[in-house]
Amino acid sequence: MTSDALGRGVVHDLVVVGSGPAGAATALGALAVDPDLSVLLLDRADFPRDKSCGDGVAPHVLDLLAEVGVTGLLDDRVPVTRLRLRRGDLGVDRPMTRPAWVVPRRVLDARLLDAALGAGARWERRRVRDLVVGDDGVVLDGEVAGRLTVGADGAHSVVRRALGRPDGPRALAIRGYAPTPAERRGGQTIVFGDSRQPSYAWAFDCGDGTSNVGYGELLTTRRDPPTRRQLLEQLEHLLPGTTADAVDWRGHHLPLSTARPLRPAHGRVLLAGDAAGLVNPLTGEGIYYAVATGLLAGRAAAEALRDAGSDGPRARATAETAAGATYTRRVRRLLARHLRHTALAARLSLNGRVLDAGLRASARDQRVFDDLVELGLARGTLTPTLSRGLATSLLGRTPPHAHPQETPV
């Protein structure tokens, strides 16, 4: 591709492929730096649209959005205050330090897209199939041109494949919506599997009389991928009665993070959220990563475009391609330590004894529970408190400051 190729028609400053949380956050991050940028969001679906997900929104996500002026996004939603974990006869039921929300993606994503459009982005429905990167920009499908591009197009990212990036480890899950029984109101319930490990079932109260329910497991070469029937059977086994009146079943893949995630950028093309292989391997949480990396990608792109200024073509190209390097450094600064710890914790959790020790330690000590929640929801680490709690439980000792589980599961 030559400068002449980019010169035909409209050339956007930034083109974002995918308009979910990662894509909307990218636009918000870029326009917070420079409201005059030309930012085009693309998506293959009209909004509002459904998206298969556990629908959990950590408070950290709202903290990030507030940094770019998006506030009050979930003020009309009912927060959940408790998290219940169980494996076999072991369980813990405790309040979370800060409430979370369970918001169907047809609601959350539409509101985030509206916020991005309100900030000045444009939106177009388009299923992107092809991407060509040149010295002076990126052309999508031979028709849409941008000086920089962000791939925020999910687990099956076309942008990632165009860069030749391989897929990492994956999980497979199924999700539906079911009536919320009284005993599960106001909380999120996770029941760890007892056969096809690692796996868990969940029931997250939406606050409107329904719960997001589902089951997921790691895909491994040691066994065939589970069928839809097997996924539903496991959910019913772990959370009896859940599937009886459930509707809107949808399956989805989760590209799990590793200690060394996929490189999130290549010159003029940046990857954010699921497209960058960023899903917590312990919990399947991905919305925090999507918003966090989307904001970083947008800011890095806007700063590079600003630095490019009106200098000559070569100077502009050098400044613009620096966006990828800047973004990569910032992602590593934000998530590198956390991802190493989640990868280690995910490996440890393959051992049932370690998983049981974590539940016992969380039942005894609110501080251990809080650190475990942080590790699974945002950018927490294996803190000394959490590590000591696990070690003490594995050794079968009860520390003098231990507290009993507050509510039986």
C-alpha positions, 0 to 999 in steps of 0.5 A: 500500500502506498501513500496514494492508496491512503490518499483516496477518499476519507482517511480516519485517524483511528479505525477500531474493529469491534464496538464492544467494551474494548472497542468503545473504551479505545474510542473513549481513550483516544477522544479524551486525549484529542476530541478532534480526532476522526475515530471510526468504530466498526462492528458486524452487528447492530446495537443493542445486541446479545453477547455470550458472557457471564455479564459480571462488571467489577467496580474497577471497570467503573473506576477506569471509565470515570477517568474518561468522563463516563459516570453513572453508567450503571446507576439504575442497576442493582449491585451484587454484594456477596460472592459464594464459592463451593466445591463439594462440601466446602464453601464460603459465602462472604461480602465483597469489599466493593459491590459488583454488577451483573449487566447483560451485554446487550445493555452494557455494550450499547451504553458504552457505544453510546458514550463513545458516540457522545464523545465524538466517535462515528460508527458503521456496521461492517464485517471486516474480512481483510486488513492490509498494513502499509507504511502510511496506514491501514486499509480494511476490506480495500475500502476503509482507511485509517492511520492507525487501527485497533483490533477489538474484535473478540475471541475470533479476531480477524485483526489478530489472524491478519497479523499472523498471531496464533491462538493461545489456550481457550475455554468453552462455556455456555450461558443462559438466563434463569429465574433467581431463587431466593437463596441466590439473590444479591450475589454471585455463585460459583461451583467448581467442577468435580469431574471435567477439570478445570471447570465451574458453573455459575449463577450471577443475580442480575437484580431483575428476577433473573440470573446469568447462569452457565458452565465452562471448562478448559479445552485440552488435548487430553479429551474431546471438546464438550458438546452442548449437551455435556455443558448443560449436563455439567451445569445441572449437576453442579447447580441442580434445577438451574437449566429447567426454566432457562432461556437464551442459551449461547456458547462462546470461546474464551481466549485465556491469558498466560504468563506471556500474553500475545504481543498486543501490538504490531506497528500501526495495529494494536490489539485490545481485550479478547483479541489480545488473548486477555481473559482471566484464566481463573474466572473467565473475567474479561471486561476489566481487561477489555476496558483497561487495554482499550483505554490504553490503546486509544490513548497511545494512538491519540498521543502518537497521532498528536506527536506526528503533527504536520511534519513530512511523511517519513517523520509522521510515519515514525511517530505513528508507528510508535503507538504500538511500542508505547501501548505494549510498554503500558500494557506490560506495566499494568498487567505483566505482574498480575498475569504472571500471578494469575497463570501461576494460580491457574496452574495451582488450582488444577490440584484439587487440594490447593483449590480446597485449601483456598476455599478453607482459607477464604472461609476463615479469613476475610482478608484472604477472601478479598485478595482472592476476589481481587486476583480474579476480577481485576489486576490482583496478585498472590499477596503474602496474605493469600499465600500464607492462607493457602500454605496454612490450609494445605498444612492443616493449621488454623491460625489464631486470628482465624474467623469462621465462615459467616454464612453456610453455603 
